[in-house]
């Protein structure tokens, strides 16, 4: 309390003095343990604390292996990675294409996820401060990190009732990676969400170098096996001598509920916009090729261009025979007169410059052989939410003597 004291002999201009006197009224103590018993608060503190201790313990055993237990959601709240995993519906358009062939549908869904442009790894160095979007945001922005791609693919696979988990590891090609592990009847498959490719566990061509950590909607497992190459790893994560688990079995707290939506709503991509873009890319590439060949004339072979235009749409869906018998016959006829060199390039659409760069890197345009002719075809396959697959076929043709 504050007590004011006025001196009588002081003039009015004198300032008054005040003193503080402490009166003890009693006290109240909130034991921290009591706060923790408020179920949700306790749940969160307990789980996040457990996650930090788990990560620290894992680092102590294998300092170079990756383990991610918590991340920040797009509202800046720290949550368990398990809350990102939940069965979610892929676009109906993909489900309708191969109604009675689940395996082809899964390949197509992996292709769809691989077409979403990837954000560069800027946060790899600041491990533990990752911000992950929900699968819905990833789709609506048509953009995602490596981990967000893997989560999306995992959630699509769960929609089909598959046994799927997200795998964190490293790859000789891409550094830190996130794959999807699916458990089949008699084997495990490793899916790269950035390429859409699926590898068997013992595939020597699988670029995955190390298997460090797994998570699904219920738990996180850290690989404590001495050898962590995919071929050597025992993927049975129920074995505690192989995998250290974050949460006790059957743990179910409020902090484990999914943050994903009930379902994803997709929007159709404007077909005329896609047609305009295709024409623009084709025109731009033709101009660029003539510019790169400024010292030689550039002749275009219309017959070959016609054939390539028929080939490209078939490549996207990988369907049966590549071309119609008419185009096949034309191609056979063409090969009697020309030596043809070239191959199709396929990439997710980000911008026109990326397409130009990809074509430039092939070097096909640089043929100095006199009388070389060229054929160029562009095809864009549109998926929902402006997610586009761009195909470019550039071929050089030299007349047989």
C-alpha positions in Angstrom: 0.0 0.0 0.0 1.1 3.6 -0.6 1.0 6.1 2.2 1.3 9.8 1.5 3.1 12.0 4.1 2.9 15.8 4.0 5.3 18.0 6.0 3.4 20.9 7.8 6.3 23.4 7.8 6.8 22.9 4.1 5.4 25.5 1.6 2.7 24.4 -0.7 5.3 24.3 -3.5 7.1 21.6 -1.6 6.5 18.2 -3.1 4.8 15.6 -1.0 6.6 12.4 -0.1 5.2 8.9 -0.4 6.4 5.7 1.2 5.6 2.2 0.3 4.6 -0.1 3.2 4.1 -3.8 2.5 1.1 -5.4 4.2 1.1 -9.2 4.2 -2.4 -10.3 3.3 -1.7 -14.0 2.8 -0.7 -16.1 -0.2 -1.9 -18.6 -2.7 0.3 -21.2 -4.4 -0.5 -23.0 -7.6 1.5 -26.3 -7.7 2.8 -26.8 -11.3 1.8 -30.4 -11.0 -1.9 -29.3 -10.5 -1.8 -27.3 -13.7 -0.4 -30.3 -15.5 -3.4 -32.3 -14.4 -5.6 -30.1 -16.5 -5.9 -32.9 -19.1 -5.3 -31.1 -22.4 -2.5 -28.8 -21.1 -0.9 -31.8 -19.4 -1.2 -33.9 -22.5 0.5 -31.3 -24.7 3.4 -30.5 -22.3 3.9 -34.2 -21.7 3.9 -35.2 -25.4 6.1 -32.3 -26.6 8.6 -32.9 -23.7 8.7 -36.6 -24.4 9.3 -35.8 -28.1 12.3 -33.5 -27.2 13.8 -36.1 -24.9 13.3 -38.8 -27.5 15.1 -36.7 -30.2 18.0 -36.0 -27.8 18.4 -39.7 -27.0 18.3 -40.7 -30.7 21.0 -38.0 -31.5 23.2 -39.4 -28.7 23.1 -42.9 -30.3 23.3 -42.0 -34.0 24.2 -38.3 -34.4 24.0 -38.4 -38.2 20.6 -40.0 -38.5 17.5 -37.8 -39.0 14.7 -37.8 -36.6 11.7 -35.3 -36.7 9.2 -35.7 -34.0 7.5 -32.2 -33.9 7.1 -29.4 -36.4 5.2 -26.1 -36.5 1.9 -26.0 -38.3 1.0 -23.0 -40.4 -0.4 -21.2 -37.3 3.0 -21.4 -35.6 1.9 -24.1 -33.1 4.3 -26.9 -32.3 2.7 -30.3 -32.9 3.6 -34.0 -33.4 4.3 -35.1 -36.9 1.8 -38.0 -36.5 -1.0 -35.5 -36.7 -0.3 -34.9 -40.4 -1.2 -38.5 -41.3 -4.7 -39.3 -42.3 -6.5 -41.1 -45.2 -7.4 -38.4 -47.8 -9.2 -38.6 -51.1 -7.2 -38.2 -54.3 -8.9 -36.3 -57.3 -11.9 -38.2 -58.6 -10.6 -37.8 -62.1 -7.7 -40.1 -61.2 -9.9 -42.7 -59.5 -12.2 -42.9 -62.6 -9.4 -43.6 -65.1 -8.5 -47.2 -64.1 -11.5 -48.3 -62.0 -10.6 -52.0 -61.8 -6.8 -51.7 -61.6 -5.7 -50.5 -58.2 -2.0 -50.8 -59.0 -2.2 -48.6 -62.1 -4.3 -46.1 -60.1 -1.6 -46.0 -57.4 1.1 -45.3 -60.0 -1.0 -42.5 -61.4 -1.5 -41.0 -58.0 2.2 -41.1 -57.3 2.7 -39.4 -60.7 0.1 -36.7 -59.7 2.0 -36.0 -56.4 5.3 -35.8 -58.2 3.9 -33.0 -60.5 3.4 -30.6 -57.6 6.4 -28.2 -57.7 8.9 -28.6 -54.8 10.0 -25.9 -52.5 13.8 -25.7 -52.1 15.3 -27.0 -48.8 16.1 -23.7 -47.0 15.3 -25.1 -43.6 17.4 -28.3 -43.6 20.1 -26.6 -41.6 17.6 -25.4 -38.9 16.4 -28.9 -38.1 13.6 -28.8 -35.6 12.2 -25.5 -36.9 10.3 -26.9 -39.8 6.9 -25.5 -40.8 4.6 -28.1 -42.5 1.4 -27.3 -44.3 -1.6 -29.6 -44.4 -2.2 -31.7 -47.5 -5.1 -29.4 -48.4 -2.9 -26.3 -48.4 -0.2 -28.2 -50.4 -2.8 -29.0 -53.1 -4.5 -25.5 -53.1 -1.1 -23.7 -53.4 0.2 -26.4 -55.8 3.5 -26.3 -53.9 5.1 -28.3 -51.2 8.3 -29.4 -49.4 9.8 -32.9 -49.7 8.1 -33.9 -46.5 4.7 -32.4 -47.5 4.9 -34.4 -50.8 5.5 -37.6 -48.8 2.7 -36.9 -46.4 0.3 -36.2 -49.3 1.2 -39.5 -51.0 1.0 -41.4 -47.8 -2.4 -40.0 -47.1 -3.6 -40.9 -50.6 -2.3 -44.5 -50.1 -4.1 -44.8 -46.8 -7.4 -43.9 -48.6 -7.0 -47.2 -50.5 -6.5 -49.0 -47.2 -2.8 -49.6 -47.8 -0.3 -49.9 -44.9 1.8 -46.8 -45.5 4.2 -44.7 -43.5 6.5 -41.7 -44.1 10.2 -42.5 -44.2 12.9 -39.9 -43.5 16.4 -40.6 -44.7 19.0 -39.4 -47.2 19.6 -40.0 -50.8 22.8 -39.8 -52.9 20.9 -37.7 -55.4 18.9 -35.3 -53.3 20.4 -35.2 -49.8 17.7 -35.2 -47.1 14.6 -37.0 -48.5 11.1 -38.1 -47.4 9.8 -41.3 -49.0 6.7 -43.4 -48.5 7.1 -47.0 -47.3 4.2 -49.4 -48.1 3.9 -52.8 -46.7 2.8 -55.3 -49.3 1.9 -59.0 -48.6 5.4 -60.3 -49.0 7.7 -57.2 -49.4 8.2 -53.5 -48.6 8.0 -50.9 -51.4 9.8 -47.5 -51.3 8.1 -44.6 -53.1 9.8 -41.4 -54.1 7.1 -38.7 -54.0 9.2 -36.3 -56.1 9.6 -38.6 -59.1 6.5 -40.9 -58.6 8.9 -43.9 -58.8 8.5 -47.0 -56.8 11.4 -49.2 -55.8 11.4 -52.6 -54.2 13.5 -52.8 -50.9 16.3 -54.8 -52.6 16.4 -52.7 -55.8 20.1 -51.8 -56.4 18.9 -48.7 -58.4 17.0 -47.2 -55.5 18.7 -43.8 -54.8 17.8 -44.0 -51.1 21.0 -44.3 -49.0 19.8 -44.3 -45.4 16.6 -45.2 -43.6 16.6 -43.1 -40.4 13.0 -42.6 -39.1 9.4 -43.7 -39.8 6.1 -42.2 -38.7 2.4 -42.8 -39.3 -0.7 -41.4 -37.6 0.1 -43.2 -34.3 3.8 -43.1 -33.7 7.4 -42.2 -34.6 10.1 -44.9 -34.9 13.8 -44.2 -34.9 16.1 -46.8 -36.6 18.6 -48.1 -34.1 20.0 -50.9 -36.4 23.7 -50.6 -37.0 23.3 -50.7 -40.8 20.7 -48.3 -42.1 20.9 -48.9 -45.9 17.5 -49.9 -47.3 18.7 -53.4 -48.3 20.0 -54.2 -44.8 17.1 -52.6 -42.8 14.5 -54.8 -41.0 11.3 -52.8 -41.6 9.3 -54.6 -38.9 9.0 -51.5 -36.6 7.2 -53.6 -33.9 10.6 -55.0 -33.0 11.9 -52.7 -30.2 15.5 -54.0 -30.7 15.4 -52.5 -34.2 13.2 -49.5 -33.8 13.0 -47.0 -30.8 9.4 -45.7 -30.5 8.3 -42.3 -29.4 4.9 -43.1 -27.8 3.9 -46.1 -25.7 1.7 -48.6 -27.4 -1.9 -47.5 -27.9 -1.2 -44.0 -26.7 -4.3 -41.9 -27.5 -4.3 -38.3 -26.3 -5.9 -35.1 -27.7 -2.5 -34.2 -29.0 -2.6 -37.1 -31.5 -5.7 -36.0 -33.4 -5.1 -35.3 -37.1 -5.0 -31.7 -38.2 -6.0 -32.7 -41.8 -9.5 -31.9 -43.2 -12.2 -34.6 -43.5 -11.7 -34.5 -47.3 -10.0 -32.4 -50.0 -12.1 -30.5 -52.5 -10.5 -30.1 -56.0 -11.0 -27.4 -58.6 -11.0 -28.0 -62.4 -8.2 -26.6 -64.4 -9.1 -24.3 -67.2 -8.6 -26.2 -70.5 -8.3 -23.1 -72.7 -5.6 -21.7 -70.4 -3.7 -25.0 -70.8 -4.0 -24.9 -74.6 -2.7 -21.3 -74.7 0.2 -22.2 -72.5 1.1 -25.2 -74.7 1.1 -22.9 -77.8 3.2 -20.3 -76.0 5.8 -22.9 -74.9 5.9 -24.4 -78.4 6.4 -20.9 -80.0 9.0 -19.9 -77.5 11.0 -23.1 -77.9 11.0 -22.8 -81.7 12.3 -19.2 -81.4 14.9 -20.3 -78.8 16.2 -23.2 -80.9 16.6 -20.9 -83.9 18.4 -18.4 -81.7 20.8 -21.1 -80.3 21.5 -22.1 -83.9 22.0 -18.6 -85.2 25.0 -19.7 -87.3 23.0 -22.4 -89.2 19.6 -22.6 -90.8 16.9 -24.5 -88.8 14.6 -26.6 -90.9 11.4 -28.1 -89.3 10.1 -31.5 -90.4 6.3 -31.3 -90.3 5.7 -35.0 -90.8 7.8 -36.0 -87.8 6.2 -33.2 -85.7 2.8 -34.7 -86.5 3.9 -38.1 -85.3 5.5 -36.8 -82.1 2.2 -34.9 -81.2 0.4 -38.3 -81.3 3.0 -40.0 -79.1 3.1 -37.6 -76.2 -0.4 -37.9 -74.8 0.0 -41.7 -74.7 3.2 -41.4 -72.7 1.5 -39.5 -69.8 -0.9 -42.3 -69.0 1.5 -45.0 -70.1 -1.3 -46.7 -71.9 -0.9 -49.8 -74.2 0.4 -49.1 -77.6 2.1 -45.8 -77.9 0.7 -44.6 -81.2 -2.1 -45.3 -83.6 -1.3 -47.8 -86.4 -1.4 -44.9 -88.9 1.2 -42.9 -87.0 3.3 -46.1 -86.5 3.3 -46.7 -90.2 4.3 -43.1 -90.9 7.1 -43.4 -88.4 8.4 -46.6 -90.0 8.4 -44.8 -93.4 10.2 -41.9 -91.9 13.0 -44.1 -90.4 13.6 -45.5 -93.9 14.8 -42.0 -95.0 16.1 -40.5 -91.8 18.3 -41.3 -88.8 16.2 -39.8 -85.9 17.7 -38.8 -82.5 15.8 -37.4 -79.6 13.7 -38.3 -76.6 10.8 -37.0 -74.6 11.3 -34.7 -71.6 8.6 -34.7 -68.8 8.5 -32.2 -66.0 6.1 -30.6 -63.6 5.1 -27.1 -64.8 6.6 -24.2 -62.8 7.4 -21.6 -65.4 8.4 -21.4 -69.1 12.0 -20.7 -68.3 12.4 -24.1 -66.6 11.1 -25.8 -69.8 13.5 -23.8 -71.9 16.4 -24.7 -69.6 15.5 -28.5 -69.7 15.5 -28.5 -73.5 18.7 -26.5 -73.7 20.5 -29.1 -71.5 19.7 -31.9 -73.9 22.0 -30.3 -76.5 19.9 -31.9 -79.3 19.5 -28.5 -81.1 23.3 -28.3 -81.5 23.7 -30.8 -84.4 26.2 -29.3 -86.9 25.6 -31.9 -89.5 24.5 -30.2 -92.7 20.9 -30.6 -93.8 19.8 -31.6 -90.2 16.0 -31.1 -89.8 14.2 -30.8 -86.4 10.8 -31.8 -85.1 9.3 -30.3 -81.9 6.1 -31.2 -80.1 4.7 -30.0 -76.8 1.9 -31.5 -74.8 0.5 -30.5 -71.4 -1.6 -32.9 -69.4 -3.9 -31.0 -67.0 -4.7 -32.3 -63.5 -7.0 -30.5 -61.0 -5.9 -27.4 -59.2 -3.7 -26.2 -62.1 -1.2 -29.0 -61.5 0.3 -29.6 -65.0 2.5 -32.3 -66.6 4.6 -30.8 -69.4 6.0 -33.0 -72.2 8.4 -31.8 -74.8 9.7 -34.0 -77.6 12.6 -32.6 -79.6 14.1 -34.7 -82.4 16.8 -34.1 -84.9 16.6 -35.9 -88.3 19.4 -36.5 -90.7 18.8 -37.9 -94.2 20.2 -41.4 -94.9 22.6 -41.3 -97.8 
